[in-house]
């Protein structure tokens, strides 16, 4: 288990799957903004939140976690490092919180814990996230967690019948050890 001040990231449990599926996957307007894959109706058995065994050596590796609020022990959402590239030591960051846990600063804490895990424990050099340009809460949380804006992918995401821009942000291992880089303004 990975602990932050207010959240813990732990292995996904079978009991988490139905809750995450119902509240994150079935929240179609939010889900289509958070995932590059097209939404399609799936039963809980085929859920992207289903507990998976670790992939075979050489296949794509993703570290998937359930997010738990430490004060209550309640399941708050999911967090993932995906698209891990072991040669270039990079990965993408993703997270989603259940509606009742949004707007409480948990995304910032999840990003901090995921970043520490990716850079300090896995030894990655670069973590990247993409968020739709209108997702002010995620962009602010990422900035506060030390991620720097790299640019905009114009009309790169198909969301609810329209193309929207995505903002790319990243953090490098070297930036975490140099205070002057941690507080650098976004580009």
Secondary structure as GFF3:
##gff-version 3
##sequence-region A 1 187
A	DSSP	beta_strand	2	3	.	.	.	ID=ss1
A	DSSP	beta_strand	7	10	.	.	.	ID=ss2
A	DSSP	alpha_helix	14	20	.	.	.	ID=ss3
A	DSSP	pi_helix	21	25	.	.	.	ID=ss4
A	DSSP	alpha_helix	28	34	.	.	.	ID=ss5
A	DSSP	three_ten_helix	44	46	.	.	.	ID=ss6
A	DSSP	beta_strand	63	69	.	.	.	ID=ss7
A	DSSP	beta_strand	75	85	.	.	.	ID=ss8
A	DSSP	beta_strand	90	97	.	.	.	ID=ss9
A	DSSP	three_ten_helix	99	101	.	.	.	ID=ss10
A	DSSP	alpha_helix	106	116	.	.	.	ID=ss11
A	DSSP	pi_helix	117	121	.	.	.	ID=ss12
A	DSSP	beta_strand	126	132	.	.	.	ID=ss13
A	DSSP	alpha_helix	136	144	.	.	.	ID=ss14
A	DSSP	beta_strand	148	159	.	.	.	ID=ss15
A	DSSP	beta_strand	162	172	.	.	.	ID=ss16
A	DSSP	alpha_helix	173	177	.	.	.	ID=ss17
A	DSSP	alpha_helix	179	182	.	.	.	ID=ss18
###
